[in-house]
Amino acid sequence: MNVAVVGAGSIGTRHQRILKQLGHQVSIVSAKLPNAKFRSLAEALEKQSFDYVVIASQTSQHFDDFTTLINSKFTGRVLIEKPLFAETHRLNATKFSFAAVGYNLRFHPALVWLKATLPQLGALSSANLYVGKYLPTWRPNTDYRQSSSARDISGGGVLHDLSHELDIAQNFFGDWRKLAALGGKFSDLEIKTSDTYSILMSTTKCHAVSIQLNYLDRVDQRNITINGNNGTITIDLIANTARLNESEVKFDVNPDDTYIAQHQAVISGDSNNLCSLDAALKVVVTIKSIEKSVQKQKWISQ
Protein backbone atom coordinates (compact mmCIF):
# COMPACT_ATOMS: atom_id res chain seq x y z
CA MET A 1 0.00 0.00 0.00
CA ASN A 2 0.94 3.64 -0.46
CA VAL A 3 0.86 5.07 3.08
CA ALA A 4 1.17 8.59 4.48
CA VAL A 5 2.26 8.86 8.13
CA VAL A 6 1.46 12.27 9.58
CA GLY A 7 3.87 13.19 12.36
CA ALA A 8 7.52 12.38 12.99
CA GLY A 9 7.63 12.11 16.77
CA SER A 10 8.35 8.88 18.59
CA ILE A 11 5.05 7.20 17.68
CA GLY A 12 5.05 8.50 14.11
CA THR A 13 8.59 7.20 13.63
CA ARG A 14 7.52 3.81 14.97
CA HIS A 15 4.60 3.61 12.53
CA GLN A 16 6.92 4.56 9.65
CA ARG A 17 9.44 1.88 10.54
CA ILE A 18 6.87 -0.88 11.03
CA LEU A 19 4.95 -0.12 7.84
CA LYS A 20 8.19 -0.12 5.83
CA GLN A 21 9.11 -3.46 7.39
CA LEU A 22 5.72 -4.79 6.30
CA GLY A 23 6.59 -3.84 2.72
CA HIS A 24 4.52 -0.70 2.23
CA GLN A 25 5.57 2.54 0.56
CA VAL A 26 5.69 5.21 3.27
CA SER A 27 5.68 9.00 2.88
CA ILE A 28 6.44 11.15 5.92
CA VAL A 29 4.28 14.23 6.51
CA SER A 30 5.81 16.71 8.95
CA ALA A 31 6.43 20.45 9.13
CA LYS A 32 9.29 19.90 11.57
CA LEU A 33 11.34 17.13 9.94
CA PRO A 34 13.67 18.56 7.24
CA ASN A 35 13.67 15.40 5.11
CA ALA A 36 9.89 14.85 5.27
CA LYS A 37 8.36 14.37 1.82
CA PHE A 38 5.43 16.68 2.59
CA ARG A 39 5.05 19.60 4.98
CA SER A 40 1.32 19.16 5.57
CA LEU A 41 -1.39 16.57 5.07
CA ALA A 42 -3.26 18.90 2.70
CA GLU A 43 -0.14 19.12 0.50
CA ALA A 44 0.33 15.36 0.57
CA LEU A 45 -3.26 14.65 -0.47
CA GLU A 46 -3.08 17.23 -3.24
CA LYS A 47 0.13 15.88 -4.75
CA GLN A 48 -0.19 12.13 -4.25
CA SER A 49 -2.77 9.37 -3.94
CA PHE A 50 -2.72 7.23 -0.78
CA ASP A 51 -4.38 3.98 0.19
CA TYR A 52 -3.81 4.44 3.92
CA VAL A 53 -3.22 7.46 6.16
CA VAL A 54 -1.90 7.22 9.72
CA ILE A 55 -2.48 10.33 11.83
CA ALA A 56 0.29 10.35 14.43
CA SER A 57 0.60 14.10 14.90
CA GLN A 58 0.31 15.78 18.29
CA THR A 59 -3.04 15.09 19.94
CA SER A 60 -4.01 18.76 19.63
CA GLN A 61 -3.61 18.43 15.83
CA HIS A 62 -5.69 15.26 15.36
CA PHE A 63 -9.02 16.96 14.73
CA ASP A 64 -7.56 19.31 12.13
CA ASP A 65 -5.90 16.41 10.31
CA PHE A 66 -9.11 14.37 10.53
CA THR A 67 -11.05 17.32 9.06
CA THR A 68 -8.49 17.68 6.27
CA LEU A 69 -9.08 14.06 5.27
CA ILE A 70 -12.85 14.60 5.22
CA ASN A 71 -12.61 17.84 3.21
CA SER A 72 -10.29 16.11 0.74
CA LYS A 73 -12.92 13.35 0.31
CA PHE A 74 -10.31 10.73 1.18
CA THR A 75 -11.66 7.22 0.50
CA GLY A 76 -8.86 5.03 1.82
CA ARG A 77 -8.08 3.52 5.21
CA VAL A 78 -7.34 5.65 8.27
CA LEU A 79 -5.69 5.02 11.64
CA ILE A 80 -5.69 7.87 14.16
CA GLU A 81 -3.36 7.62 17.14
CA LYS A 82 -4.93 7.69 20.59
CA PRO A 83 -6.57 9.61 22.01
CA LEU A 84 -8.84 10.44 19.09
CA PHE A 85 -9.02 14.19 19.83
CA ALA A 86 -7.83 16.58 22.53
CA GLU A 87 -11.38 17.95 22.89
CA THR A 88 -14.86 16.56 22.33
CA HIS A 89 -15.89 17.03 18.70
CA ARG A 90 -18.75 15.75 16.63
CA LEU A 91 -17.85 12.90 14.28
CA ASN A 92 -18.80 14.14 10.83
CA ALA A 93 -19.65 11.69 8.06
CA THR A 94 -16.65 10.38 6.13
CA LYS A 95 -15.98 8.53 2.89
CA PHE A 96 -13.21 6.42 4.47
CA SER A 97 -13.28 2.76 3.47
CA PHE A 98 -12.18 1.87 7.02
CA ALA A 99 -11.17 3.81 10.12
CA ALA A 100 -9.88 2.99 13.60
CA VAL A 101 -8.09 4.57 16.56
CA GLY A 102 -4.69 3.40 17.82
CA TYR A 103 -5.49 1.60 21.06
CA ASN A 104 -3.02 -1.10 20.08
CA LEU A 105 -3.00 -2.73 23.53
CA ARG A 106 -6.26 -4.39 22.47
CA PHE A 107 -4.00 -6.67 20.41
CA HIS A 108 -1.80 -7.70 23.34
CA PRO A 109 -2.26 -11.49 23.69
CA ALA A 110 -3.02 -11.10 27.40
CA LEU A 111 -5.98 -8.85 26.56
CA VAL A 112 -7.08 -11.15 23.74
CA TRP A 113 -6.97 -13.93 26.38
CA LEU A 114 -8.96 -11.71 28.77
CA LYS A 115 -11.66 -11.16 26.15
CA ALA A 116 -12.13 -14.93 25.88
CA THR A 117 -11.72 -15.70 29.60
CA LEU A 118 -13.60 -12.89 31.37
CA PRO A 119 -17.06 -14.56 31.10
CA GLN A 120 -15.75 -17.35 33.37
CA LEU A 121 -15.67 -14.89 36.29
CA GLY A 122 -19.44 -14.47 36.23
CA ALA A 123 -20.84 -11.26 37.69
CA LEU A 124 -18.06 -8.70 38.29
CA SER A 125 -17.59 -6.98 41.64
CA SER A 126 -14.48 -4.87 41.23
CA ALA A 127 -11.58 -4.10 38.92
CA ASN A 128 -8.33 -2.19 39.31
CA LEU A 129 -6.17 -0.92 36.47
CA TYR A 130 -2.75 0.56 37.23
CA VAL A 131 -0.14 2.04 34.91
CA GLY A 132 2.99 3.94 35.94
CA LYS A 133 5.84 5.03 33.65
CA TYR A 134 8.63 7.45 34.53
CA LEU A 135 8.37 10.24 31.98
CA PRO A 136 12.06 11.33 32.00
CA THR A 137 13.18 7.85 30.88
CA TRP A 138 10.13 6.91 28.81
CA ARG A 139 11.47 8.03 25.43
CA PRO A 140 15.23 7.49 25.05
CA ASN A 141 17.24 10.35 23.50
CA THR A 142 14.37 12.79 24.11
CA ASP A 143 14.32 15.60 26.65
CA TYR A 144 11.04 14.91 28.45
CA ARG A 145 10.63 18.63 29.18
CA GLN A 146 10.38 19.30 25.44
CA SER A 147 8.11 16.36 24.65
CA SER A 148 4.44 16.61 23.72
CA SER A 149 3.66 14.92 27.06
CA ALA A 150 4.96 17.96 28.92
CA ARG A 151 2.86 20.60 27.15
CA ASP A 152 -0.88 21.28 27.37
CA ILE A 153 -0.77 23.03 24.01
CA SER A 154 0.25 19.72 22.40
CA GLY A 155 -2.57 17.81 24.04
CA GLY A 156 -0.19 16.10 26.47
CA GLY A 157 -0.60 14.89 30.01
CA VAL A 158 -1.02 11.54 31.66
CA LEU A 159 -4.77 11.28 30.92
CA HIS A 160 -4.07 11.47 27.19
CA ASP A 161 -0.79 9.55 27.06
CA LEU A 162 -2.02 6.64 29.18
CA SER A 163 -5.63 6.57 28.04
CA HIS A 164 -5.25 2.90 27.08
CA GLU A 165 -6.55 2.07 30.56
CA LEU A 166 -9.69 4.12 29.96
CA ASP A 167 -10.28 2.25 26.71
CA ILE A 168 -9.66 -1.11 28.42
CA ALA A 169 -12.13 -0.26 31.18
CA GLN A 170 -14.77 0.82 28.68
CA ASN A 171 -14.14 -2.17 26.39
CA PHE A 172 -14.39 -4.82 29.12
CA PHE A 173 -16.64 -3.27 31.75
CA GLY A 174 -19.03 -1.18 29.66
CA ASP A 175 -19.92 2.51 29.78
CA TRP A 176 -19.50 4.28 33.09
CA ARG A 177 -22.52 5.51 34.99
CA LYS A 178 -20.77 7.82 37.44
CA LEU A 179 -17.17 8.69 38.24
CA ALA A 180 -15.01 10.72 40.59
CA ALA A 181 -11.33 11.57 40.33
CA LEU A 182 -8.31 13.22 41.90
CA GLY A 183 -5.52 14.42 39.67
CA GLY A 184 -2.98 17.06 38.83
CA LYS A 185 0.73 17.76 38.82
CA PHE A 186 1.85 16.36 42.15
CA SER A 187 5.57 15.78 41.52
CA ASP A 188 8.60 17.96 40.80
CA LEU A 189 8.72 16.97 37.11
CA GLU A 190 9.41 20.00 34.91
CA ILE A 191 6.20 19.76 32.90
CA LYS A 192 3.08 21.88 32.37
CA THR A 193 0.69 18.92 32.43
CA SER A 194 -0.80 16.60 35.03
CA ASP A 195 1.36 13.65 36.11
CA THR A 196 -1.10 11.68 38.29
CA TYR A 197 -4.75 10.67 38.19
CA SER A 198 -6.77 8.36 40.41
CA ILE A 199 -10.24 7.55 39.08
CA LEU A 200 -13.14 5.63 40.58
CA MET A 201 -16.14 4.70 38.48
CA SER A 202 -19.19 2.48 38.40
CA THR A 203 -19.92 0.88 35.03
CA THR A 204 -22.71 -1.10 33.44
CA LYS A 205 -20.86 -4.41 33.99
CA CYS A 206 -18.78 -3.78 37.14
CA HIS A 207 -19.77 -2.13 40.42
CA ALA A 208 -16.39 -0.56 41.26
CA VAL A 209 -13.59 0.19 38.78
CA SER A 210 -10.48 2.04 39.98
CA ILE A 211 -7.84 3.38 37.60
CA GLN A 212 -4.44 4.83 38.51
CA LEU A 213 -2.32 6.64 35.89
CA ASN A 214 1.04 8.32 36.54
CA TYR A 215 4.30 9.50 35.02
CA LEU A 216 6.22 8.70 38.22
CA ASP A 217 6.96 4.97 38.58
CA ARG A 218 10.71 4.42 38.31
CA VAL A 219 9.95 0.75 37.58
CA ASP A 220 7.35 0.40 34.81
CA GLN A 221 4.07 -1.11 35.96
CA ARG A 222 0.97 -1.97 33.96
CA ASN A 223 -1.45 -4.43 35.53
CA ILE A 224 -5.11 -5.33 35.88
CA THR A 225 -6.98 -7.15 38.65
CA ILE A 226 -10.61 -8.22 38.26
CA ASN A 227 -12.79 -9.89 40.88
CA GLY A 228 -15.97 -11.80 40.04
CA ASN A 229 -18.27 -14.32 41.66
CA ASN A 230 -16.15 -17.20 40.33
CA GLY A 231 -12.67 -15.92 41.15
CA THR A 232 -9.95 -13.44 40.25
CA ILE A 233 -8.08 -12.53 37.08
CA THR A 234 -4.74 -10.74 37.22
CA ILE A 235 -2.80 -9.48 34.22
CA ASP A 236 0.72 -8.05 34.11
CA LEU A 237 1.35 -6.28 30.80
CA ILE A 238 5.03 -5.75 31.61
CA ALA A 239 5.79 -9.38 32.54
CA ASN A 240 3.28 -10.54 29.87
CA THR A 241 1.43 -12.91 32.18
CA ALA A 242 -2.21 -13.61 32.99
CA ARG A 243 -3.72 -15.61 35.81
CA LEU A 244 -7.19 -17.00 36.43
CA ASN A 245 -7.21 -18.00 40.09
CA GLU A 246 -4.26 -20.44 40.37
CA SER A 247 -3.78 -21.03 36.64
CA GLU A 248 -1.13 -18.82 34.97
CA VAL A 249 -0.43 -18.19 31.29
CA LYS A 250 2.81 -16.65 29.95
CA PHE A 251 2.88 -14.80 26.63
CA ASP A 252 5.78 -14.12 24.27
CA VAL A 253 5.39 -10.51 23.18
CA ASN A 254 7.79 -8.22 21.32
CA PRO A 255 7.38 -4.43 21.60
CA ASP A 256 6.22 -4.05 17.98
CA ASP A 257 3.78 -6.99 17.94
CA THR A 258 0.63 -5.10 18.93
CA TYR A 259 1.36 -2.32 16.42
CA ILE A 260 1.96 -4.84 13.62
CA ALA A 261 -1.30 -6.65 14.42
CA GLN A 262 -3.16 -3.36 14.53
CA HIS A 263 -1.91 -2.25 11.10
CA GLN A 264 -2.68 -5.66 9.62
CA ALA A 265 -6.23 -5.45 11.00
CA VAL A 266 -6.80 -1.96 9.53
CA ILE A 267 -5.40 -3.03 6.15
CA SER A 268 -7.48 -6.24 6.05
CA GLY A 269 -10.59 -4.51 7.43
CA ASP A 270 -10.84 -6.82 10.44
CA SER A 271 -12.62 -4.79 13.14
CA ASN A 272 -12.63 -7.57 15.77
CA ASN A 273 -10.00 -6.05 18.10
CA LEU A 274 -9.81 -2.52 16.72
CA CYS A 275 -11.15 0.56 18.49
CA SER A 276 -13.80 2.32 16.42
CA LEU A 277 -14.11 6.09 16.07
CA ASP A 278 -17.30 6.04 18.16
CA ALA A 279 -15.67 4.04 20.98
CA ALA A 280 -12.63 6.33 20.93
CA LEU A 281 -14.84 9.42 21.12
CA LYS A 282 -16.39 7.96 24.29
CA VAL A 283 -12.87 7.85 25.77
CA VAL A 284 -12.46 11.56 24.99
CA VAL A 285 -15.78 12.24 26.74
CA THR A 286 -14.52 10.22 29.72
CA ILE A 287 -11.30 12.24 29.86
CA LYS A 288 -13.30 15.48 29.90
CA SER A 289 -15.58 14.12 32.63
CA ILE A 290 -12.57 13.12 34.74
CA GLU A 291 -11.12 16.62 34.39
CA LYS A 292 -14.52 18.10 35.32
CA SER A 293 -14.69 15.89 38.43
CA VAL A 294 -11.28 17.13 39.57
CA GLN A 295 -12.17 20.74 38.86
CA LYS A 296 -15.53 20.63 40.64
CA GLN A 297 -14.48 18.08 43.29
CA LYS A 298 -17.66 16.09 42.80
CA TRP A 299 -19.07 12.91 41.25
CA ILE A 300 -19.99 13.17 37.58
CA SER A 301 -22.89 11.18 36.11
CA GLN A 302 -23.48 10.24 32.48
C-alpha positions in Angstrom: 0.0 0.0 0.0 0.9 3.6 -0.5 0.9 5.1 3.1 1.2 8.6 4.5 2.3 8.9 8.1 1.5 12.3 9.6 3.9 13.2 12.4 7.5 12.4 13.0 7.6 12.1 16.8 8.3 8.9 18.6 5.0 7.2 17.7 5.0 8.5 14.1 8.6 7.2 13.6 7.5 3.8 15.0 4.6 3.6 12.5 6.9 4.6 9.7 9.4 1.9 10.5 6.9 -0.9 11.0 5.0 -0.1 7.8 8.2 -0.1 5.8 9.1 -3.5 7.4 5.7 -4.8 6.3 6.6 -3.8 2.7 4.5 -0.7 2.2 5.6 2.5 0.6 5.7 5.2 3.3 5.7 9.0 2.9 6.4 11.1 5.9 4.3 14.2 6.5 5.8 16.7 8.9 6.4 20.4 9.1 9.3 19.9 11.6 11.3 17.1 9.9 13.7 18.6 7.2 13.7 15.4 5.1 9.9 14.9 5.3 8.4 14.4 1.8 5.4 16.7 2.6 5.0 19.6 5.0 1.3 19.2 5.6 -1.4 16.6 5.1 -3.3 18.9 2.7 -0.1 19.1 0.5 0.3 15.4 0.6 -3.3 14.7 -0.5 -3.1 17.2 -3.2 0.1 15.9 -4.8 -0.2 12.1 -4.3 -2.8 9.4 -3.9 -2.7 7.2 -0.8 -4.4 4.0 0.2 -3.8 4.4 3.9 -3.2 7.5 6.2 -1.9 7.2 9.7 -2.5 10.3 11.8 0.3 10.4 14.4 0.6 14.1 14.9 0.3 15.8 18.3 -3.0 15.1 19.9 -4.0 18.8 19.6 -3.6 18.4 15.8 -5.7 15.3 15.4 -9.0 17.0 14.7 -7.6 19.3 12.1 -5.9 16.4 10.3 -9.1 14.4 10.5 -11.0 17.3 9.1 -8.5 17.7 6.3 -9.1 14.1 5.3 -12.9 14.6 5.2 -12.6 17.8 3.2 -10.3 16.1 0.7 -12.9 13.4 0.3 -10.3 10.7 1.2 -11.7 7.2 0.5 -8.9 5.0 1.8 -8.1 3.5 5.2 -7.3 5.6 8.3 -5.7 5.0 11.6 -5.7 7.9 14.2 -3.4 7.6 17.1 -4.9 7.7 20.6 -6.6 9.6 22.0 -8.8 10.4 19.1 -9.0 14.2 19.8 -7.8 16.6 22.5 -11.4 17.9 22.9 -14.9 16.6 22.3 -15.9 17.0 18.7 -18.8 15.7 16.6 -17.8 12.9 14.3 -18.8 14.1 10.8 -19.6 11.7 8.1 -16.6 10.4 6.1 -16.0 8.5 2.9 -13.2 6.4 4.5 -13.3 2.8 3.5 -12.2 1.9 7.0 -11.2 3.8 10.1 -9.9 3.0 13.6 -8.1 4.6 16.6 -4.7 3.4 17.8 -5.5 1.6 21.1 -3.0 -1.1 20.1 -3.0 -2.7 23.5 -6.3 -4.4 22.5 -4.0 -6.7 20.4 -1.8 -7.7 23.3 -2.3 -11.5 23.7 -3.0 -11.1 27.4 -6.0 -8.8 26.6 -7.1 -11.2 23.7 -7.0 -13.9 26.4 -9.0 -11.7 28.8 -11.7 -11.2 26.1 -12.1 -14.9 25.9 -11.7 -15.7 29.6 -13.6 -12.9 31.4 -17.1 -14.6 31.1 -15.8 -17.3 33.4 -15.7 -14.9 36.3 -19.4 -14.5 36.2 -20.8 -11.3 37.7 -18.1 -8.7 38.3 -17.6 -7.0 41.6 -14.5 -4.9 41.2 -11.6 -4.1 38.9 -8.3 -2.2 39.3 -6.2 -0.9 36.5 -2.7 0.6 37.2 -0.1 2.0 34.9 3.0 3.9 35.9 5.8 5.0 33.7 8.6 7.5 34.5 8.4 10.2 32.0 12.1 11.3 32.0 13.2 7.8 30.9 10.1 6.9 28.8 11.5 8.0 25.4 15.2 7.5 25.1 17.2 10.3 23.5 14.4 12.8 24.1 14.3 15.6 26.6 11.0 14.9 28.4 10.6 18.6 29.2 10.4 19.3 25.4 8.1 16.4 24.7 4.4 16.6 23.7 3.7 14.9 27.1 5.0 18.0 28.9 2.9 20.6 27.2 -0.9 21.3 27.4 -0.8 23.0 24.0 0.3 19.7 22.4 -2.6 17.8 24.0 -0.2 16.1 26.5 -0.6 14.9 30.0 -1.0 11.5 31.7 -4.8 11.3 30.9 -4.1 11.5 27.2 -0.8 9.6 27.1 -2.0 6.6 29.2 -5.6 6.6 28.0 -5.3 2.9 27.1 -6.5 2.1 30.6 -9.7 4.1 30.0 -10.3 2.3 26.7 -9.7 -1.1 28.4 -12.1 -0.3 31.2 -14.8 0.8 28.7 -14.1 -2.2 26.4 -14.4 -4.8 29.1 -16.6 -3.3 31.8 -19.0 -1.2 29.7 -19.9 2.5 29.8 -19.5 4.3 33.1 -22.5 5.5 35.0 -20.8 7.8 37.4 -17.2 8.7 38.2 -15.0 10.7 40.6 -11.3 11.6 40.3 -8.3 13.2 41.9 -5.5 14.4 39.7 -3.0 17.1 38.8 0.7 17.8 38.8 1.8 16.4 42.2 5.6 15.8 41.5 8.6 18.0 40.8 8.7 17.0 37.1 9.4 20.0 34.9 6.2 19.8 32.9 3.1 21.9 32.4 0.7 18.9 32.4 -0.8 16.6 35.0 1.4 13.6 36.1 -1.1 11.7 38.3 -4.7 10.7 38.2 -6.8 8.4 40.4 -10.2 7.5 39.1 -13.1 5.6 40.6 -16.1 4.7 38.5 -19.2 2.5 38.4 -19.9 0.9 35.0 -22.7 -1.1 33.4 -20.9 -4.4 34.0 -18.8 -3.8 37.1 -19.8 -2.1 40.4 -16.4 -0.6 41.3 -13.6 0.2 38.8 -10.5 2.0 40.0 -7.8 3.4 37.6 -4.4 4.8 38.5 -2.3 6.6 35.9 1.0 8.3 36.5 4.3 9.5 35.0 6.2 8.7 38.2 7.0 5.0 38.6 10.7 4.4 38.3 10.0 0.8 37.6 7.4 0.4 34.8 4.1 -1.1 36.0 1.0 -2.0 34.0 -1.4 -4.4 35.5 -5.1 -5.3 35.9 -7.0 -7.1 38.6 -10.6 -8.2 38.3 -12.8 -9.9 40.9 -16.0 -11.8 40.0 -18.3 -14.3 41.7 -16.1 -17.2 40.3 -12.7 -15.9 41.2 -10.0 -13.4 40.3 -8.1 -12.5 37.1 -4.7 -10.7 37.2 -2.8 -9.5 34.2 0.7 -8.1 34.1 1.3 -6.3 30.8 5.0 -5.8 31.6 5.8 -9.4 32.5 3.3 -10.5 29.9 1.4 -12.9 32.2 -2.2 -13.6 33.0 -3.7 -15.6 35.8 -7.2 -17.0 36.4 -7.2 -18.0 40.1 -4.3 -20.4 40.4 -3.8 -21.0 36.6 -1.1 -18.8 35.0 -0.4 -18.2 31.3 2.8 -16.6 30.0 2.9 -14.8 26.6 5.8 -14.1 24.3 5.4 -10.5 23.2 7.8 -8.2 21.3 7.4 -4.4 21.6 6.2 -4.0 18.0 3.8 -7.0 17.9 0.6 -5.1 18.9 1.4 -2.3 16.4 2.0 -4.8 13.6 -1.3 -6.7 14.4 -3.2 -3.4 14.5 -1.9 -2.2 11.1 -2.7 -5.7 9.6 -6.2 -5.4 11.0 -6.8 -2.0 9.5 -5.4 -3.0 6.2 -7.5 -6.2 6.1 -10.6 -4.5 7.4 -10.8 -6.8 10.4 -12.6 -4.8 13.1 -12.6 -7.6 15.8 -10.0 -6.1 18.1 -9.8 -2.5 16.7 -11.1 0.6 18.5 -13.8 2.3 16.4 -14.1 6.1 16.1 -17.3 6.0 18.2 -15.7 4.0 21.0 -12.6 6.3 20.9 -14.8 9.4 21.1 -16.4 8.0 24.3 -12.9 7.8 25.8 -12.5 11.6 25.0 -15.8 12.2 26.7 -14.5 10.2 29.7 -11.3 12.2 29.9 -13.3 15.5 29.9 -15.6 14.1 32.6 -12.6 13.1 34.7 -11.1 16.6 34.4 -14.5 18.1 35.3 -14.7 15.9 38.4 -11.3 17.1 39.6 -12.2 20.7 38.9 -15.5 20.6 40.6 -14.5 18.1 43.3 -17.7 16.1 42.8 -19.1 12.9 41.3 -20.0 13.2 37.6 -22.9 11.2 36.1 -23.5 10.2 32.5 
